[in-house]
């Protein structure tokens, strides 16, 4: 069975059930209301009968009995409305009966009446009134002697007292057929309303089910598009129901898949670029080495240049080794396959040593290096990796600065240590800043084949190492004016340790 039909059946069943329940409740309430109103009306008639027929001695103020003339007049009027009554003075003494129809009064009923309680009987088979008093219709009493042919009546039996003494009991009733006729008319109207409401319920069920299945059909179509590789698809959000939540989650999934697809494409482009860059980086030194080896093999290189050629081959061989090692380091760091041994050491000494080591290289670019650090700057990090990070950043500053100043500074900040390497070099654009952490990316392509061009892996490794320390590295640069790298290393209590890292009980 299709979902729309199940939905329709469910909605129709709910609406139909509610309609039936409401109809039954309405009939029940209406029936009770009709009986209650009838009893109230009969009780009002009973009170009027007693008021019109009771006789009092004005002198002694004693109850003397009942006058039959008013009773006969009232009996004629009430019979037109199918209302019959009987008046008793005591349990066995009949005062007046308007007909041969009277409610049966049991001994238990008499006890309640003497206690002042009014009795209501919803359906009662009437009997011939007790006693020998003749009634208006006593002449025809023999024809109504059979109780089995007497119609059902609804009765009110009401006691009346005078000065605390029971003086009369009125049994007044109306045929149940009068009430049942009204109820039957109501039932017929309800059946018509039920049929109409069923048709409306069926229509509403279809509309509600269709609105739901239409949204599901849209989701189904969107799912097929996703399966075919079209991730640029979104569902319209309507309302605040579960389907709206599902649509929202679907849109988020589509966005996530779109981003993943773009990232896969980006990574594939990176892989191709990496292969091309790696081949390019290796081709130049290999070509140089091959040419020099051929020159040496064919004795094409003068004797005085052989030492220089060998030195050049050694430098290019070291460059190839460094390129391979940098790639291996990057992969190990990316896959979290390296372990670090962090400890507290004086970073001020390290910065001065690095400045001294790189001063000669800076001089080849006509650069100068300044160090601005306090006398002691205790830092928590892996010593060798810390040196590697700062060395690469300073070397990068020298590489892209000519006739400028490289400033190395360090200070203690909240929760850690902060280091800055500023230069007055060529600077970078915003697009270049976004890509400097990528492997083989070079901000200045003109330097790729110069003696200043490195492998392009330095900053990528720096970024990974700082992340492994739980630190942070930021870049601020203005094109043509210079660049500042800011590196933060957290203190021991704020650092996150790797699962492969042994918690240091530092070896100084």
C-alpha positions as CSV (number, residue, x, y, z in Angstrom):
1,X,0.0,0.0,0.0
2,X,1.4,3.4,-1.0
3,X,2.2,5.8,1.7
4,X,-0.4,8.3,0.6
5,X,-3.2,5.7,1.1
6,X,-1.8,4.7,4.5
7,X,-1.8,8.4,5.4
8,X,-5.4,8.9,4.1
9,X,-6.6,5.8,6.0
10,X,-5.0,7.0,9.2
11,X,-6.3,10.5,9.0
12,X,-9.8,9.2,7.9
13,X,-9.9,6.7,10.8
14,X,-9.0,9.4,13.3
15,X,-11.5,11.9,12.0
16,X,-14.2,9.3,11.7
17,X,-13.6,8.0,15.2
18,X,-13.8,11.5,16.6
19,X,-17.0,12.1,14.7
20,X,-18.6,8.9,16.0
21,X,-17.5,9.6,19.5
22,X,-18.8,13.2,19.4
23,X,-22.1,11.9,17.8
24,X,-22.6,9.3,20.6
25,X,-21.8,11.9,23.2
26,X,-24.2,14.4,21.6
27,X,-27.0,11.8,21.6
28,X,-26.3,10.9,25.2
29,X,-26.2,14.5,26.4
30,X,-29.3,15.4,24.3
31,X,-31.2,12.4,25.7
32,X,-30.4,13.3,29.2
33,X,-31.3,16.9,28.5
34,X,-34.7,15.9,27.0
35,X,-35.5,13.8,30.0
36,X,-34.3,16.4,32.5
37,X,-36.4,19.1,30.8
38,X,-39.4,16.8,30.7
39,X,-39.0,16.0,34.4
40,X,-38.8,19.7,35.2
41,X,-41.9,20.4,33.2
42,X,-43.8,17.5,34.8
43,X,-42.7,18.8,38.2
44,X,-44.0,22.2,37.4
45,X,-47.3,20.7,36.4
46,X,-47.4,18.7,39.6
47,X,-46.8,21.9,41.7
48,X,-49.6,23.7,39.8
49,X,-52.1,20.8,40.4
50,X,-51.5,20.8,44.1
51,X,-51.7,24.6,44.4
52,X,-55.0,24.7,42.4
53,X,-56.7,21.7,44.2
54,X,-55.7,21.8,47.9
55,X,-58.3,23.1,50.4
56,X,-57.5,24.8,53.7
57,X,-59.7,25.8,56.7
58,X,-59.0,29.5,56.9
59,X,-60.0,29.6,60.6
60,X,-58.0,26.7,61.9
61,X,-55.5,26.7,59.0
62,X,-55.8,23.0,58.7
63,X,-55.6,20.9,55.5
64,X,-59.0,19.6,54.5
65,X,-58.5,17.8,51.2
66,X,-58.6,18.4,47.5
67,X,-61.1,19.9,45.1
68,X,-61.8,17.7,42.1
69,X,-63.1,20.4,39.7
70,X,-59.7,22.1,39.2
71,X,-58.1,18.6,38.8
72,X,-60.6,17.7,36.1
73,X,-60.0,20.9,34.2
74,X,-56.2,20.4,34.4
75,X,-56.6,16.8,33.4
76,X,-58.3,17.8,30.1
77,X,-55.6,20.3,29.4
78,X,-52.7,17.9,30.2
79,X,-54.2,15.0,28.3
80,X,-53.8,17.1,25.1
81,X,-50.1,17.0,25.8
82,X,-50.1,13.3,26.6
83,X,-49.5,14.0,30.3
84,X,-51.2,11.8,32.9
85,X,-51.3,12.1,36.6
86,X,-52.5,10.4,39.7
87,X,-52.8,11.9,43.2
88,X,-52.5,9.8,46.4
89,X,-53.1,10.9,49.9
90,X,-51.5,7.9,51.5
91,X,-49.9,4.7,50.4
92,X,-53.3,3.0,49.7
93,X,-55.6,5.9,49.3
94,X,-56.2,7.3,45.7
95,X,-57.5,10.8,45.5
96,X,-57.6,11.3,41.7
97,X,-56.3,9.8,38.5
98,X,-56.6,11.5,35.1
99,X,-56.4,8.1,33.3
100,X,-55.6,4.5,33.7
101,X,-51.9,5.2,33.4
102,X,-49.9,5.6,36.6
103,X,-46.4,4.9,37.7
104,X,-45.8,1.9,39.9
105,X,-44.9,3.0,43.4
106,X,-43.0,0.4,45.4
107,X,-42.6,0.2,49.2
108,X,-39.0,1.4,48.8
109,X,-40.4,4.4,46.8
110,X,-42.8,5.2,49.6
111,X,-40.0,5.3,52.1
112,X,-38.2,7.8,49.9
113,X,-41.3,9.9,49.4
114,X,-42.0,10.0,53.1
115,X,-38.4,11.2,53.6
116,X,-39.2,14.1,51.2
117,X,-37.4,12.9,48.1
118,X,-38.7,13.3,44.6
119,X,-38.4,10.2,42.4
120,X,-37.6,10.3,38.7
121,X,-38.2,7.3,36.5
122,X,-36.8,7.4,33.0
123,X,-38.7,4.4,31.6
124,X,-41.5,2.8,33.5
125,X,-44.3,0.4,32.4
126,X,-47.5,2.1,33.9
127,X,-50.0,0.2,36.0
128,X,-53.7,0.8,36.8
129,X,-54.0,3.2,39.8
130,X,-54.6,1.6,43.2
131,X,-57.9,2.2,45.0
132,X,-61.5,2.2,44.2
133,X,-61.9,5.9,43.3
134,X,-63.5,6.3,40.0
135,X,-61.6,8.4,37.4
136,X,-62.5,10.3,34.4
137,X,-62.0,7.2,32.3
138,X,-63.0,4.6,34.8
139,X,-65.7,3.4,32.4
140,X,-63.0,2.1,30.1
141,X,-60.8,0.7,32.7
142,X,-61.5,-2.9,31.7
143,X,-60.1,-2.2,28.2
144,X,-56.8,-1.1,29.7
145,X,-56.3,-3.8,32.3
146,X,-53.5,-5.4,30.5
147,X,-50.1,-3.9,31.6
148,X,-48.4,-5.6,28.7
149,X,-50.1,-3.3,26.2
150,X,-49.5,-0.1,28.2
151,X,-46.8,2.2,26.6
152,X,-43.7,3.2,28.4
153,X,-43.7,6.4,30.4
154,X,-41.3,8.7,32.1
155,X,-42.5,9.8,35.5
156,X,-42.0,12.2,38.3
157,X,-43.3,11.1,41.7
158,X,-43.3,14.0,44.1
159,X,-44.4,14.2,47.8
160,X,-46.1,17.3,49.3
161,X,-46.2,18.1,53.0
162,X,-48.3,20.5,55.1
163,X,-46.9,21.4,58.5
164,X,-44.4,18.5,58.3
165,X,-47.1,15.9,57.5
166,X,-47.3,14.1,54.2
167,X,-50.7,15.1,52.6
168,X,-50.3,14.1,49.0
169,X,-48.2,12.3,46.5
170,X,-48.5,13.2,42.8
171,X,-47.4,10.7,40.1
172,X,-47.3,12.5,36.8
173,X,-45.8,11.2,33.6
174,X,-45.5,11.6,29.9
175,X,-45.2,8.9,27.2
176,X,-41.6,8.0,26.4
177,X,-42.6,7.9,22.7
178,X,-42.8,11.7,22.8
179,X,-39.1,11.9,23.8
180,X,-38.1,9.0,21.6
181,X,-39.7,10.8,18.7
182,X,-37.5,13.8,19.3
183,X,-34.4,11.6,19.7
184,X,-35.2,9.7,16.5
185,X,-35.3,13.0,14.6
186,X,-32.0,14.0,16.1
187,X,-30.5,10.6,15.2
188,X,-31.7,11.0,11.6
189,X,-30.1,14.4,11.4
190,X,-26.9,13.0,12.9
191,X,-26.8,10.2,10.3
192,X,-27.0,12.8,7.6
193,X,-24.3,14.9,9.3
194,X,-22.2,11.7,9.7
195,X,-22.4,10.9,6.0
196,X,-21.5,14.5,5.1
197,X,-18.7,14.6,7.6
198,X,-17.4,11.3,6.4
199,X,-17.1,12.7,2.9
200,X,-15.5,15.9,4.2
201,X,-13.1,13.7,6.3
202,X,-12.2,11.7,3.2
203,X,-11.4,14.9,1.3
204,X,-9.4,16.4,4.3
205,X,-7.5,13.1,4.6
206,X,-6.5,13.3,1.0
207,X,-5.5,16.9,1.2
208,X,-3.4,16.4,4.4
209,X,-1.9,13.1,3.1
210,X,-1.1,14.7,-0.3
211,X,0.6,17.7,1.3
212,X,2.8,15.3,3.3
213,X,3.6,12.9,0.4
214,X,4.3,15.8,-1.9
215,X,7.1,16.9,0.4
216,X,8.4,13.3,0.6
217,X,8.3,13.1,-3.2
218,X,10.5,16.2,-3.3
219,X,12.9,14.6,-0.9
220,X,12.9,11.5,-3.0
221,X,13.7,13.4,-6.1
222,X,16.5,15.4,-4.3
223,X,17.9,12.1,-3.0
224,X,18.2,10.8,-6.6
225,X,19.9,14.0,-7.6
226,X,22.4,13.5,-4.7
227,X,23.0,9.9,-5.8
228,X,23.7,11.1,-9.3
229,X,26.4,13.5,-8.0
230,X,24.4,16.8,-8.0
231,X,25.1,18.1,-4.5
232,X,23.9,21.6,-5.3
233,X,20.3,20.8,-4.4
234,X,18.2,22.2,-1.5
235,X,14.8,21.5,-0.1
236,X,12.4,24.3,0.8
237,X,11.8,24.7,4.5
238,X,8.2,24.9,5.6
239,X,6.7,25.0,9.1
240,X,8.2,23.6,12.2
241,X,7.4,19.9,11.9
242,X,9.6,16.8,11.7
243,X,9.6,16.9,7.9
244,X,11.0,20.5,8.1
245,X,13.7,19.2,10.5
246,X,14.4,16.4,8.0
247,X,14.6,18.9,5.1
248,X,17.0,21.1,7.2
249,X,19.2,18.1,7.9
250,X,19.1,17.1,4.2
251,X,20.2,20.6,3.2
252,X,23.1,20.4,5.7
253,X,24.0,17.0,4.4
254,X,24.0,18.3,0.8
255,X,26.2,21.2,1.8
256,X,28.5,18.9,3.6
257,X,28.7,16.6,0.6
258,X,29.3,19.6,-1.7
259,X,32.1,20.7,0.5
260,X,33.5,17.2,0.7
261,X,33.4,16.9,-3.1
262,X,35.1,20.2,-3.5
263,X,37.7,19.2,-0.9
264,X,38.3,15.9,-2.8
265,X,38.7,17.8,-6.0
266,X,41.0,20.2,-4.2
267,X,43.1,17.4,-2.7
268,X,43.3,15.7,-6.2
269,X,44.5,18.9,-7.7
270,X,47.0,19.2,-4.8
271,X,48.2,15.6,-5.5
272,X,48.7,16.4,-9.2
273,X,50.4,19.7,-8.3
274,X,52.5,17.9,-5.7
275,X,53.7,15.3,-8.3
276,X,54.5,18.1,-10.7
277,X,56.2,20.2,-8.1
278,X,58.2,17.3,-6.7
279,X,59.3,16.3,-10.2
280,X,60.3,19.9,-10.9
281,X,62.2,20.2,-7.6
282,X,64.1,17.0,-8.3
283,X,64.6,17.6,-12.1
284,X,66.9,20.7,-11.7
285,X,69.5,19.1,-9.3
286,X,69.3,15.8,-11.1
287,X,69.9,17.5,-14.5
288,X,72.8,19.4,-13.0
289,X,74.3,16.3,-11.5
290,X,73.8,14.3,-14.7
291,X,75.4,17.0,-16.8
292,X,78.4,17.3,-14.5
293,X,78.9,13.5,-14.4
294,X,78.8,13.3,-18.2
295,X,81.3,16.1,-18.3
296,X,83.6,14.3,-15.9
297,X,83.1,11.0,-17.7
298,X,84.1,12.5,-21.1
299,X,86.8,14.7,-19.5
300,X,85.0,17.7,-20.8
301,X,85.5,19.7,-17.6
302,X,88.9,21.4,-17.1
303,X,91.0,20.1,-14.3
304,X,90.8,23.4,-12.3
305,X,86.9,23.2,-12.4
306,X,86.5,19.6,-11.3
307,X,86.6,20.4,-7.6
308,X,84.0,23.1,-8.1
309,X,81.8,20.6,-10.1
310,X,82.1,18.0,-7.4
311,X,81.1,20.6,-4.8
312,X,78.1,21.6,-6.9
313,X,77.0,18.0,-7.2
314,X,77.4,17.6,-3.4
315,X,75.2,20.6,-2.8
316,X,72.5,19.4,-5.3
317,X,72.6,15.9,-3.7
318,X,72.1,17.5,-0.3
319,X,69.2,19.4,-1.7
320,X,67.6,16.2,-3.0
321,X,68.1,14.5,0.4
322,X,66.6,17.5,2.2
323,X,63.7,17.5,-0.2
324,X,63.0,13.8,0.5
325,X,63.5,14.2,4.2
326,X,61.1,17.2,4.3
327,X,58.5,15.2,2.5
328,X,58.9,12.3,4.9
329,X,58.7,14.7,7.9
330,X,55.6,16.3,6.5
331,X,53.8,13.0,6.1
332,X,54.8,11.8,9.5
333,X,53.6,15.0,11.1
334,X,50.4,15.0,9.1
335,X,49.7,11.4,10.2
336,X,50.7,12.1,13.8
337,X,53.4,9.5,13.6
338,X,56.1,11.5,15.4
339,X,56.5,11.7,19.1
340,X,57.6,14.8,20.9
341,X,59.5,15.2,24.2
342,X,58.5,18.6,25.5
343,X,60.3,20.3,28.3
344,X,60.9,23.7,29.7
345,X,64.0,25.5,28.4
346,X,65.3,29.1,27.9
347,X,64.2,30.2,24.5
348,X,66.2,33.4,24.7
349,X,69.4,31.4,24.2
350,X,67.9,29.5,21.3
351,X,66.9,32.7,19.5
352,X,70.4,34.3,19.9
353,X,71.9,31.1,18.6
354,X,69.6,31.0,15.5
355,X,70.4,34.6,14.8
356,X,74.1,33.9,14.9
357,X,73.8,30.8,12.6
358,X,71.8,32.7,10.0
359,X,73.6,36.0,10.1
360,X,76.0,34.8,7.3
361,X,73.0,33.8,5.1
362,X,71.3,37.1,5.8
363,X,74.4,38.9,4.7
364,X,74.2,37.4,1.3
365,X,70.9,39.3,0.9
366,X,72.3,42.4,2.5
367,X,69.9,41.8,5.5
368,X,70.5,42.3,9.2
369,X,69.0,40.4,12.1
370,X,67.9,41.9,15.3
371,X,66.9,39.9,18.5
372,X,64.6,41.5,21.0
373,X,64.0,39.1,23.9
374,X,64.3,39.3,27.7
375,X,67.4,37.8,29.4
376,X,65.5,34.6,30.1
377,X,62.3,33.3,28.4
378,X,61.3,29.9,29.7
379,X,59.3,28.1,27.1
380,X,57.6,24.7,27.2
381,X,58.1,22.8,23.9
382,X,60.0,20.0,22.1
383,X,63.4,21.6,21.9
384,X,64.4,20.2,18.5
385,X,61.0,21.0,16.9
386,X,61.0,24.5,18.4
387,X,64.4,25.1,16.8
388,X,63.0,23.7,13.5
389,X,60.0,26.0,13.6
390,X,61.9,29.2,14.3
391,X,64.7,28.3,11.9
392,X,62.3,27.8,9.0
393,X,60.4,31.0,9.7
394,X,63.6,33.1,10.0
395,X,65.1,31.4,6.9
396,X,61.8,32.2,5.0
397,X,62.1,35.9,6.1
398,X,65.7,36.0,4.8
399,X,64.6,34.4,1.5
400,X,62.1,37.1,0.7
401,X,63.9,40.1,2.1
402,X,66.7,42.1,0.4
403,X,68.6,44.9,2.1
404,X,66.2,44.8,5.0
405,X,65.9,44.0,8.6
406,X,64.6,40.7,10.2
407,X,63.5,41.2,13.8
408,X,63.2,38.2,16.1
409,X,61.3,38.9,19.4
410,X,59.8,36.8,22.2
411,X,57.8,37.5,25.3
412,X,55.8,35.8,28.0
413,X,52.0,36.1,27.6
414,X,49.0,34.6,29.3
415,X,49.1,30.8,29.2
416,X,52.3,30.6,27.2
417,X,55.1,32.1,25.2
418,X,54.8,34.2,22.1
419,X,57.4,34.7,19.4
420,X,57.5,37.1,16.4
421,X,59.6,37.1,13.3
422,X,59.2,40.4,11.3
423,X,60.8,41.3,8.0
424,X,60.8,44.3,5.7
425,X,60.6,42.1,2.6
426,X,58.3,41.8,-0.4
427,X,55.2,41.0,1.7
428,X,52.2,39.0,0.5
429,X,48.7,39.5,-0.8
430,X,45.6,38.1,1.0
431,X,45.4,35.2,-1.5
432,X,49.0,34.3,-1.0
433,X,48.5,34.3,2.8
434,X,45.7,31.8,2.4
435,X,48.0,29.3,0.6
436,X,51.3,29.6,2.3
437,X,50.7,26.5,4.5
438,X,50.3,24.3,1.4
439,X,53.1,22.0,0.3
440,X,55.3,23.4,-2.5
441,X,53.5,26.7,-2.5
442,X,55.8,29.7,-3.2
443,X,54.6,33.3,-2.8
444,X,57.3,34.5,-5.2
445,X,57.3,32.2,-8.3
446,X,60.3,34.2,-9.8
447,X,62.5,32.6,-7.1
448,X,61.6,29.0,-7.8
449,X,64.8,28.4,-9.8
450,X,67.1,30.8,-8.0
451,X,69.6,30.0,-5.3
452,X,67.1,31.4,-2.7
453,X,64.2,29.0,-3.7
454,X,63.7,26.3,-1.2
455,X,61.6,23.1,-1.4
456,X,58.4,24.9,-0.5
457,X,57.8,22.5,2.4
458,X,59.2,24.6,5.3
459,X,56.1,26.6,6.2
460,X,53.8,23.6,5.8
461,X,55.9,21.6,8.3
462,X,56.0,24.7,10.6
463,X,52.2,24.8,10.7
464,X,51.9,21.1,11.5
465,X,54.5,21.3,14.2
466,X,52.9,24.2,15.9
467,X,49.5,22.5,15.8
468,X,51.0,19.4,17.4
469,X,52.2,21.6,20.3
470,X,48.7,22.8,20.7
471,X,49.9,26.3,19.7
472,X,48.9,28.8,17.1
473,X,50.6,30.6,14.3
474,X,49.3,33.7,12.6
475,X,50.6,35.8,9.6
476,X,50.2,39.5,9.1
477,X,51.5,40.9,5.9
478,X,51.3,44.0,3.6
479,X,52.3,43.6,0.0
480,X,55.6,45.4,-0.7
481,X,56.2,46.3,3.0
482,X,56.9,43.1,4.9
483,X,55.5,40.2,6.9
484,X,55.2,39.2,10.5
485,X,54.8,35.6,11.7
486,X,53.5,35.2,15.3
487,X,53.9,31.8,17.0
488,X,52.3,30.9,20.3
489,X,53.5,27.9,22.5
490,X,51.2,27.1,25.5
491,X,52.7,26.5,28.9
492,X,52.6,22.9,30.3
493,X,49.4,23.3,32.3
494,X,47.6,24.6,29.1
495,X,49.2,22.2,26.6
496,X,47.5,19.2,25.1
497,X,49.7,16.1,25.1
498,X,49.7,13.6,22.3
499,X,48.9,9.9,23.1
500,X,52.4,9.0,21.8
501,X,54.1,11.6,23.9
502,X,55.5,10.7,27.2
503,X,54.6,13.3,29.9
504,X,57.9,15.0,30.6
505,X,59.6,14.8,33.9
506,X,61.9,17.2,32.1
507,X,65.5,16.3,31.4
508,X,67.3,19.6,31.4
